[in-house]
Amino acid sequence: MIRKRLLFFGRVQGVGFRFYAVNKARQLGLTGWVENLEDGSVEMEVQGEEEKIDLLIQYLDSQRYISIEAVRARKLPLEKESGFYEKGY
């Protein structure tokens, strides 16, 4: 079990990124959140099995209108939480 903060760059806003992220993360049993940032990137904190986090990223990158050009990742301490949700607006 791990927790990561991910920053996604590319065509990641206005293309359903958060919608797909929430639905797939819930399906995979991951916890955390996703949020659009003012600079056009998307931030995510996600917790679960590393293989499932990798599957989430692959799924997002395979969506028709999403184009992930770069991902920055940093490991974080685990948190007690349940569910995966969209933060912000």
ChimeraX commands (.cxc) that place a marker at each C-alpha (Angstrom):
marker #1 position 0.00,0.00,0.00 radius 0.5
marker #1 position 1.39,3.40,-1.01 radius 0.5
marker #1 position 0.25,7.00,-1.34 radius 0.5
marker #1 position 1.40,9.33,-4.10 radius 0.5
marker #1 position 0.94,12.95,-5.04 radius 0.5
marker #1 position 0.78,13.16,-8.82 radius 0.5
marker #1 position 0.88,16.26,-11.02 radius 0.5
marker #1 position -0.35,15.74,-14.57 radius 0.5
marker #1 position 0.63,18.08,-17.41 radius 0.5
marker #1 position -0.67,18.23,-20.98 radius 0.5
marker #1 position -4.25,18.35,-22.22 radius 0.5
marker #1 position -5.74,17.39,-18.86 radius 0.5
marker #1 position -8.40,20.04,-18.17 radius 0.5
marker #1 position -11.73,20.34,-19.95 radius 0.5
marker #1 position -11.47,16.77,-21.26 radius 0.5
marker #1 position -13.17,14.73,-18.51 radius 0.5
marker #1 position -9.95,13.94,-16.65 radius 0.5
marker #1 position -11.42,14.34,-13.15 radius 0.5
marker #1 position -14.61,12.48,-14.08 radius 0.5
marker #1 position -12.66,9.51,-15.45 radius 0.5
marker #1 position -10.21,9.62,-12.53 radius 0.5
marker #1 position -12.93,9.49,-9.87 radius 0.5
marker #1 position -14.86,6.69,-11.54 radius 0.5
marker #1 position -11.84,4.49,-12.31 radius 0.5
marker #1 position -10.20,5.07,-8.91 radius 0.5
marker #1 position -13.41,4.01,-7.17 radius 0.5
marker #1 position -13.66,0.95,-9.42 radius 0.5
marker #1 position -10.08,0.00,-8.51 radius 0.5
marker #1 position -10.69,0.54,-4.78 radius 0.5
marker #1 position -8.27,3.47,-4.51 radius 0.5
marker #1 position -8.70,6.39,-2.14 radius 0.5
marker #1 position -7.74,10.05,-2.45 radius 0.5
marker #1 position -8.72,13.06,-4.50 radius 0.5
marker #1 position -8.18,14.91,-7.78 radius 0.5
marker #1 position -8.25,18.67,-8.46 radius 0.5
marker #1 position -7.69,21.09,-11.34 radius 0.5
marker #1 position -4.97,23.68,-10.72 radius 0.5
marker #1 position -4.96,27.25,-12.00 radius 0.5
marker #1 position -1.90,26.64,-14.20 radius 0.5
marker #1 position -3.80,24.07,-16.33 radius 0.5
marker #1 position -2.36,20.98,-14.66 radius 0.5
marker #1 position -4.19,18.45,-12.50 radius 0.5
marker #1 position -3.11,17.35,-9.04 radius 0.5
marker #1 position -4.02,14.01,-7.52 radius 0.5
marker #1 position -3.31,12.25,-4.25 radius 0.5
marker #1 position -4.01,8.57,-4.57 radius 0.5
marker #1 position -3.57,5.69,-2.16 radius 0.5
marker #1 position -3.68,1.94,-2.73 radius 0.5
marker #1 position -1.73,-0.85,-4.33 radius 0.5
marker #1 position 0.98,0.48,-6.64 radius 0.5
marker #1 position -0.19,-1.76,-9.50 radius 0.5
marker #1 position -3.70,-0.30,-9.28 radius 0.5
marker #1 position -2.34,3.26,-9.24 radius 0.5
marker #1 position -0.37,2.41,-12.39 radius 0.5
marker #1 position -3.55,1.00,-13.97 radius 0.5
marker #1 position -5.37,4.25,-13.16 radius 0.5
marker #1 position -2.67,6.33,-14.87 radius 0.5
marker #1 position -2.67,4.04,-17.93 radius 0.5
marker #1 position -6.46,4.23,-18.12 radius 0.5
marker #1 position -6.45,8.03,-17.97 radius 0.5
marker #1 position -3.76,8.25,-20.65 radius 0.5
marker #1 position -5.78,5.96,-22.94 radius 0.5
marker #1 position -8.88,8.19,-22.95 radius 0.5
marker #1 position -9.65,9.82,-26.27 radius 0.5
marker #1 position -9.31,13.52,-25.42 radius 0.5
marker #1 position -6.79,13.31,-22.58 radius 0.5
marker #1 position -3.16,13.77,-23.53 radius 0.5
marker #1 position -0.74,13.38,-20.61 radius 0.5
marker #1 position 2.60,14.88,-21.58 radius 0.5
marker #1 position 4.31,14.53,-18.19 radius 0.5
marker #1 position 3.64,13.26,-14.69 radius 0.5
marker #1 position 5.52,14.30,-11.57 radius 0.5
marker #1 position 5.17,11.87,-8.68 radius 0.5
marker #1 position 6.14,12.00,-5.04 radius 0.5
marker #1 position 5.52,9.38,-2.36 radius 0.5
marker #1 position 3.62,10.51,0.74 radius 0.5
marker #1 position 2.83,8.95,4.12 radius 0.5
marker #1 position -0.30,6.81,4.18 radius 0.5
marker #1 position -3.51,8.42,5.44 radius 0.5
marker #1 position -6.66,6.98,6.95 radius 0.5
marker #1 position -9.41,7.77,4.48 radius 0.5
marker #1 position -12.21,6.24,2.51 radius 0.5
marker #1 position -13.34,6.98,-0.99 radius 0.5
marker #1 position -12.00,8.98,-3.89 radius 0.5
marker #1 position -13.44,12.38,-4.72 radius 0.5
marker #1 position -13.07,15.55,-6.75 radius 0.5
marker #1 position -11.77,18.64,-4.94 radius 0.5
marker #1 position -12.34,22.25,-5.90 radius 0.5
marker #1 position -14.81,23.49,-8.45 radius 0.5
marker link #1:1,2 radius 0.2
marker link #1:2,3 radius 0.2
marker link #1:3,4 radius 0.2
marker link #1:4,5 radius 0.2
marker link #1:5,6 radius 0.2
marker link #1:6,7 radius 0.2
marker link #1:7,8 radius 0.2
marker link #1:8,9 radius 0.2
marker link #1:9,10 radius 0.2
marker link #1:10,11 radius 0.2
marker link #1:11,12 radius 0.2
marker link #1:12,13 radius 0.2
marker link #1:13,14 radius 0.2
marker link #1:14,15 radius 0.2
marker link #1:15,16 radius 0.2
marker link #1:16,17 radius 0.2
marker link #1:17,18 radius 0.2
marker link #1:18,19 radius 0.2
marker link #1:19,20 radius 0.2
marker link #1:20,21 radius 0.2
marker link #1:21,22 radius 0.2
marker link #1:22,23 radius 0.2
marker link #1:23,24 radius 0.2
marker link #1:24,25 radius 0.2
marker link #1:25,26 radius 0.2
marker link #1:26,27 radius 0.2
marker link #1:27,28 radius 0.2
marker link #1:28,29 radius 0.2
marker link #1:29,30 radius 0.2
marker link #1:30,31 radius 0.2
marker link #1:31,32 radius 0.2
marker link #1:32,33 radius 0.2
marker link #1:33,34 radius 0.2
marker link #1:34,35 radius 0.2
marker link #1:35,36 radius 0.2
marker link #1:36,37 radius 0.2
marker link #1:37,38 radius 0.2
marker link #1:38,39 radius 0.2
marker link #1:39,40 radius 0.2
marker link #1:40,41 radius 0.2
marker link #1:41,42 radius 0.2
marker link #1:42,43 radius 0.2
marker link #1:43,44 radius 0.2
marker link #1:44,45 radius 0.2
marker link #1:45,46 radius 0.2
marker link #1:46,47 radius 0.2
marker link #1:47,48 radius 0.2
marker link #1:48,49 radius 0.2
marker link #1:49,50 radius 0.2
marker link #1:50,51 radius 0.2
marker link #1:51,52 radius 0.2
marker link #1:52,53 radius 0.2
marker link #1:53,54 radius 0.2
marker link #1:54,55 radius 0.2
marker link #1:55,56 radius 0.2
marker link #1:56,57 radius 0.2
marker link #1:57,58 radius 0.2
marker link #1:58,59 radius 0.2
marker link #1:59,60 radius 0.2
marker link #1:60,61 radius 0.2
marker link #1:61,62 radius 0.2
marker link #1:62,63 radius 0.2
marker link #1:63,64 radius 0.2
marker link #1:64,65 radius 0.2
marker link #1:65,66 radius 0.2
marker link #1:66,67 radius 0.2
marker link #1:67,68 radius 0.2
marker link #1:68,69 radius 0.2
marker link #1:69,70 radius 0.2
marker link #1:70,71 radius 0.2
marker link #1:71,72 radius 0.2
marker link #1:72,73 radius 0.2
marker link #1:73,74 radius 0.2
marker link #1:74,75 radius 0.2
marker link #1:75,76 radius 0.2
marker link #1:76,77 radius 0.2
marker link #1:77,78 radius 0.2
marker link #1:78,79 radius 0.2
marker link #1:79,80 radius 0.2
marker link #1:80,81 radius 0.2
marker link #1:81,82 radius 0.2
marker link #1:82,83 radius 0.2
marker link #1:83,84 radius 0.2
marker link #1:84,85 radius 0.2
marker link #1:85,86 radius 0.2
marker link #1:86,87 radius 0.2
marker link #1:87,88 radius 0.2
marker link #1:88,89 radius 0.2
view
